[in-house]
Amino acid sequence: MSTAWFALRRRLVGRLLGGVTVCWLGMMAWGYVDTRHEVNELMDDQLVLDAHTLLAIAAHEADEMKPFSDEYDYQENEQLKYFRFQVWVDDGRLVMNSPATPGVPLTDADGHSNGADADSGGRHWRYYAQWNKDRTVRVIVGQNDHVRDEMVSHTLWQLLLPALLGLPILGAWVWLATRHGLRPLDVVAEQIAAREPEHLDAVEPATAPEEIRPLIESINQLFGRVEQAIEAEKRFTADAAHELRTPLAALAAQAQVVLRARDPEESRHAAEQLITSSRRAARLIDQLLTLARLDPFDTAPAGTVELDWLAAQVCAINGPLAVENGVALELDTVPTTVTGDADMLRILLRNLVDNAIRYTPAGGSVTVSVTDRVLSVTDTGPGIPVAERERVFDRFHRLAGQEKEGSGLGLSIVARIAERHRAKIRLADGAGGVGLQVSVEFPVA
């Protein structure tokens, strides 16, 4: 799966400006609705006031009122063509009206109403009609919606223009702010890019925002693990080179003995020693490769392993070795299932059983037992002193005075596999204080 790369700065600026623009548009829409509502209320109140004023005048001068001339010059007052009024009396006479106003009632409804007529070019009007108290005079005042639309547009432009001018300035400011705010990431990237491969010290920028602390800590933890892995590999390589010198030197010496043998018996004996040394070298190499495959930072694959069945397999394989060494190999198990990797656990058990058989004298016994999540290998050999039990899991560590040949890697492999399975290893005396018991306790699945 390929990584989809993106520019963080552009994404931040885009999302910030996008959010600001959406909020700004929402505010403008709300402002338009609210402004129009307020303007309508204001103009409706103005119509009511105009109607009451005309009623007050008509109550005293209705007989003297007369319509305006239709030849009234609108150029003297351009706004007058957007307003109209009528004054009617109860006998149905129109006693007063504004210029260019039809001679029929503008509206039949009392109070506020809406309408449109052909005389005004189909424009929409807002009307207000009111009778006087005695219902002898009826006043109708009207206002064209153009007046309201113009007032709303003017108000909105007063709000819109600063926002339009300020948006580019806001965009530039957001770009500069994100560029400056993300600069510590560039500094960290430059520090890492400028490092030599062997320089794995912690990254410590002079200044950095709190939000990138988890990233820096994760990078430093990764550097620490890589450094540990490199150091472990160096130690492993040095130890392996040191340990391989002995069997290789023995092979070369035995080969020279074969070449210089003076009789067939001496040649045969040297050849047998050569075979033994080659087997010992092969076993050491096999254990080294096994140890190298066990990464200390990995966990075992999660699978289901029947531990009792695995123990029976390993005992069957090591049976011939036990017979050859004169050791009784016993198996005592109950059905037990653990979570882990079957191949790794087979290597673990094989190393424990192989060590127990090789270090148990003839006539002794080795018992492999499996109980609830616990695997134990008990022998009747010389055991391990309590003071030495912590060190036996170190690579290439061998007990002083040990006569049996070995590489000192068996228990290191066991410890590494147990670590990958999050299992605990315990060393204790065997039954009756004789020999050694190695127990591996697995966690609950």
PyMOL commands that set and color helices and strands:
alter all, ss='L'
color gray80, all
select helices_A, chain A and resi 8-64+74-76+78-82+118-120+145-181+183-193+210-260+264-293+307-325+342-359+386-388+391-393+410-420+431-433
alter helices_A, ss='H'
color red, helices_A
select strands_A, chain A and resi 83-89+94-97+111-116+124-131+137-144+304-306+328-333+337-339+365-371+374-379+424-429+436-441
alter strands_A, ss='S'
color yellow, strands_A
deselect
rebuild
show_as cartoon
